């Protein structure tokens, strides 16, 4: 005889409940307090013998003769429930004993009391089933062990893992702190298009989709509205920012995903020096608000955001670490050094820009920080202003922490003729096979021709939160993208 599964057993219980005119999935509950609120005013409620109503998921059930002890959890806390046959009646006691399982949601009305073992509890006077769980929860002591299942069934990982639950509370605080900081500094929060005819604001391969109503292909944005926000500087706004999702159709690793949250701000009448000062303030404020400290253990580094932030010159750092002067070296020399250093890189669309960038990434991984990368060549900064007196370099900066660039900022290019020339160079790279080179945005150049004031822009993504948490980005996404699993599972 084939053994019936626990899931099938629970479905049979649903049928039995319906025969007893008990709705296994009612919409309404009379809950008037959370568990946390009950525990906070427990002594008062106990003294008043007040009848209270709580609701939540049953995490344990123990039947002991004419008594049932259970633990109810509602997301704010957990409390013990005592159910006696005398108080709720023989029929209801039998239903709970036979048809209610761990994982079910119930409503309990009762009075607060303390057991002889000193545990704060609620003595049930009435009960109501709110949701019948068809699948049983994992073992409470071990939770989910498989790492892929933790990501695929994140709801269970959160349910059983307090560290995971707290991480996403902290992540919410992280973005709240970013928003608080910028609003307090006078920045206006804006929303810009997610679908674009021309992608802009970054070197990245976009996702392409089709807009049926307009019958044209469009791209999911690869930046947080950089070119749109700079048009708002043309429009007369002094300070804007946006927090939202952006998409890059590229590789996945501990530091990169295709779908993630980004913040970018734009500040008129400010240059990259002011931008670096504000960015350092932002990092310290957000770290304190989110984690309550400026000191972090990230990978093999001890990082103190409270100490002096250093400056790392792009060309000098590469020359010091590799012996290559990128300001004079050609692509053959750099490629030879990359092979010598055993740096793997994408051969498709490979050019001098990608060669320099790969050499820098090798060096970056050896810098602890905190500090700012400066002196970045114009070849790898198509939207940044040039340094006065040194047109090969740009007024661009990256925060460097634990061997990674945790943001990108610069004095924005507002010369429409220079911008058009750089877009033209980027377009040549795209036509030569570099899918990450930027597209020529004629409408943006036109906007610049009306005049944009000196402006500093800066952006950071949720990678900052992942780094400060010393976790991969994928671990820090509440529901990361996963390949579909067989429906037989």
N, C-alpha and C positions, 0 to 999 in steps of 0.2 A: 504494500500500500504506500503510495507516494506521500511523503511528509509535507504537510501544508506549511507554507512560509509564514513568518510572523506578520508580514504585510497583509497577506490574505486573511490571517486571523483578525487583524484590526479592521479590515473591511467588513468581515462578518459581524464584528461588534457594532459597526455603524448600522447595519441592518437591524440588529437587535435593539439598538437605541431608538431607531425610528418606529419599531413596533411598540415601543413603550411611550410613543409620542414625545420623545426627547430629540430636539433638533441638534445634530452634531456640529452645526456651523451657524449659530445665531448671529445676528448683526449687533445686537444691543447688549450692553453691560451697565450695571449700576455702580461701577467702581467710583469711589469718591476720594480715595487716597492712594498714593503710590506706597510701595514698601518702604522706601527711604523716608517718606513723611511719617509713616506709622512708627518706625524706629526712632525718629527724631523726637516725637512727642509721646513715646510709649508710656512713661510713668503717669502722665496726665490722663491718657486714655484708659489705662488700667484702673486708676483710682475712680474715674467717673463711670466705669462699667459701660462705656459708650459702645454702641453697635456700629461697627465700621465695615466697609466693603472694599476688598482688595481683589485684584485679578492678575493672573500671570501663568507661566508655564510650570508644570510639576516636574521637579528635578529628581526627587526621590519619593518613594511610596513604601511604607512598611505597615502591613496588616498584623495587628497583635490582639487577637481575640475580638473583643467588642470595641477596640480602638484602632484607628488608623492615624499614623503620623506621616506627614509629608512635608517637603520643602517646596515653597512656591517662590518663583523668581520672575520679576517683571521688567528688568532692564535697569532699575534703579537700586536693586538690592534683593536679598533673599531672606525669607522668614519661615519659621516652622508653623505648620498648620496641624491642629489636633482635631480629629473627627471622631465623635463617639456615637454609637448606635442609639444611645439614650436621647441625645440631643437632636439628631436629624431623622431618626426613625429607621425601622428595620429595612424598609423597602429601598430607601435611598442609600443606606449603608451597604446593602447587597449590590446595588448598581455600581457604586464606586469601587467596591472590592473586586467585582467581576469584569466591569466594562470600561474602567478608567485606567489609563496607562501612564507611565513616565513619558513626558513629552507633550501630553495633552495640556490645553489651556483651560483653566477653570476660574470661576468667580466664587469667592468665599465671603459670607457675611458672618461676623462673629465678634467676640470680645477679646481684648488683650489680657494675657496672663503669663506668669512665669512658671515654668515646670520645676519640679523638685530638684532637677539638675542645674537650674539657673538659666535655662534658655528662654529668651523672649519668644512668645508664641501667640497664635490666635486660635481661640476655641470656636470652631465652626458651629453656627446655628442653622444656616442654610447654605446650599451650594448650587452652582449652575455650570453645566458644561459649555465652554465657549468655542473650543476648536478640538476636534478629534484628530490627533496626529496619526497618519497612516504608516509612516516609516518610523522605526525605533531609532533613538539617538545612539551615537557611539558610546562606548564604555566611558563612564564619567571620570575614571582615573587616568585614562590614556588619551582620550579625545581622538583626533585624527592624526595618524602617524605618517601617512604618505604625503610627501611634500607637494606633489601635483594636486592631490585631492584637497589639500589645504587651500590652494588657490582656486580650484574649480568649485569647491563647496565652501566658499569663504564664510557664508552664513554660519556654518557649523564651527569653523575655526574661531570665529568671533565669539560664538556661544560658549565654547569650551576653553578658550585661551584668553585669559585676562590681559596678557601682554599685547595680543593682537587688538583686542577691544580698545585698550588705552592708546595704542598707536594711532588709531583713526580719530580718536578724540583729540589727540595732540595735533594731528594733521589739520583738523578743522580750526584749531586754535592758531596754527601756523598761518593759514590764509586770512583768518580774522585779524591777526596781528599786522600782516602786510597791509591790509585795507585800512586798519586803524591808523597806522603810521602815516600813510600817504594822505588820507583825508585830513589828519591833524596838520599836515604840512601844506594844506590848501589845494590838493590835487582833486580834480573832478573825475569821477568814475564814468566811463563811456562804454558803449558796445559797438563793435565794428563787424563787418560781414565775415561770415565763416566760409561762404562760397565766393570764389573770385574768378574773374575771367583771366587775370594775370596774377601769378603768385609773386609776392615780394617780401622783402625784409629779412631774408636769410638765404644761405646756400644750402639747399635741401631738395630732395626728390619728392614731389607732391603726389597725393592721391588724386586720381581723375574720376569724375562721375559725369553723368549726362543730365542736363536740365531739360525735362520733357516740354514744359510750357514754352520755353524760349527756343527749344531745339538747338542747344549748343552745349559743348563740353565745358565743364567748369572744374575748378580745383578746390580742394579743401585747404584752408589757409595753413601756411607754414610758419607764420609769425603771429604775434598778438596784435594784429592790425597796425604794424609799423608804418606803412605808407599812408594808411587812413588817418592814423593819429597825427602824422606830420601835416596832412592836409588840414587837420583841426588847428594846428599852429598857424597855418596860412589864414584860417578862418578867424583867428583872433583869440583863441583860448590860450592861456599862459601855461597851465599845468593840467595834463590828463593822464589817466591810467586805465588799463583794462586787465581783468583777471578772467581767463577762460580756457577752453580746450583748443589745442592746435594739433596738427597732424603731419607726420613726415613718414613717407613710405621708404624707410631705410632699415638697416639691420637692428637686431635686438641684442643688448648685453646688459650688464649690471647698471650701466649709467644711461642707457638710451631705450626709449620705447617709441611707438609710432603715434600714440594717442595719449596726450598728457596735458596737465594744467600749467599755464604760463602766466606771468605778469610782465607787462611792459609799461613804463612811464615815460612821458615826454615833457620837458621842462624848458619853456622859452626863456631866452635871455640868460641861459646858463651854458657853461662849457664842460668839457670832460673832467676838469679839475674839481669843479663844484659837484659834478656827478659822482666822482669817487668819494668825496666827503659825505654826501647824502647816502650813498650805497653802504658805506661802512657803518653809519648810524642805523640804517635799516637792518642790516645783518645783526647787529648787537641787540636792537630792540626786539626783533622777532625771536632771536635765540632765547633771550630772557623770558619773554612772554610765553613761549611754547615749552621750553625745557627747564626754565628756572636757573640757567647757568650759562656762562660763556666758555666753559672748558669742556672739551669733548675728546673721546677716544675714537678715532676714525682710522680703520685699517691698522697700520702699525705706527700711526702718529698720535702724539698727544697735542691737541690743538687748543690754543687759548685765543679766542677772538678778542679778548680784552687787551692783549699786548699790542705793541706798535705794528701797524700794517706796513710791510715792506713794499718796495717798487722793484719789479723785475723787467729789465729791458729785453725785448724780444730777440733782437739780433745778438746782443752781448751774451745773453744766456745760452743761446744755441751755439755760438762760437766757443764759449767757455766749456760747454759739455761735449761738443762734437768736433770742434776744430774747423767747422765750416762757416764762412762768412756769407750769409744768405744775400747780402746786398751786392756781392760781386760774383757769386757762384752761378754756374749755369745748371740746367736740369740734369746733365750727365754727371756732374760732380756730386750733386745732391743724391741722385739715384744710386750712385756708387756707395755713398756713405750709408744710405738706408739699407742696402744689402749687407754691408759690413756690420751694421748694428743689428741685423736680422729683424728688421721692422717689416711686417707684412702690410701690403697696401693694395688697393684696387687698381689694376692695370687699365681698366676701361676709362677712357677720357683723361688719362694721366697727363698732367701738365705742370708747369713751374709752380703754379699756385698750390696744387695738391702736393707737390714734392716738398715745398716749404712747410706746409701745414703738417704733413706726416713727420717731418724732422722735429718740429716744435712739440708735437704730441709725445714723442719719445722723451724729450727733455722735461716737459711738464710733469710727468709722472714721478719725477725725482724731487719736486718742490713741495715742502710741507705747508708753507704759508702760516698765517694769513697774509695776504698782500695783493697787489695789483700788477698784472702784466701790462706794460706800456710799450711805446715805440714800435707799433705793429705796422708792417709794410702795407702799402696801398693795394698790392696784388691780392691780399687776403682780407681787405676791408673796403669793398666797393661802395659803401654808403657813408663812410666816415670822412670828416674834414682832414685835409693834409695839415701837417705841422708847419707853421710859418718858418721859412728859412730852410726847411728840409722836406721837399715835396715827395720824397720816396716813402715817408712815414706818415702815419695818421694819428689823430687825436682819439684813439680807441683804447679801451681798458677791459680787462677781465679780472674779476675776483678769483684768486688762486687759493684753494684750500685743499689739503690732503691730496695733492697731485692732480687736481682737476679744476677746470674752468667752471665756476659756479655762477655764471652770468655773463652778460655782454653789454657794454655801453660805449658811447662815443659822442663827440661833438658831431652833430648831424650835418651831412653835406647839404648846403642850401644854395649852391651855385648850380643853376639848371644846365648850363653848358657843360660844366665838369661832370655833372650827374649823367647827362645824355651820353657823353663820351665813354664813361665807365660802363653804362648799360650796354653800349655798343660792343665794348670789349668782352663783357660777360656773354653777350649773345653769340659772339664768335666762338667762345668756349663751349657753349651749348651745342652749336652746330658741329663742333669737332668731336662731340660725344660726351661732354661733361654734363650729366643730367642734374648736377647740383648747382651749376652756375645759374645766376639770376636772369630772369626774363626782362626784356626791354619794356618798361611801363611808360608809355607815351603820355597817358593821362596824369601820372604823377609828375613827370617833367613839366607838363603844362601848368600844373598847380604851382610848382616852384617858380615858374616864370612870373607869377603874380606877386611873389615875394614871401619868403618864410624867414622869421627872425632867427638869430643864432639860437640853437636849441641843443639840449643834451637829452639823449634817450638811453634807457637802461632796461634790461629784461632779465628775469630769473625764472626758473621752472621748479616743479616739485622735486627735481633732483637735489635741490638745496636741503629740503626736508629729509630726503633719503640719506644724504651724506651725514647730516647731523645726527640721524638715528643710527648710523653705521649699518645700513641695510641696502639691498639693491632696490632700484626703482620699482621693479615688479612686485616685490614684497610689500611695498608701500602703497600700491594701488588697491583700492578696496575690491574691485572686480576686474582684474587684468584679463586681457583678451587671451582666450584659450582655443586650441583646435577642438572642433566638435568631437564628442565622445560617442561611441556606439550606444544606441538607445536600448540595447539589451542589458546595459549595466544598471 
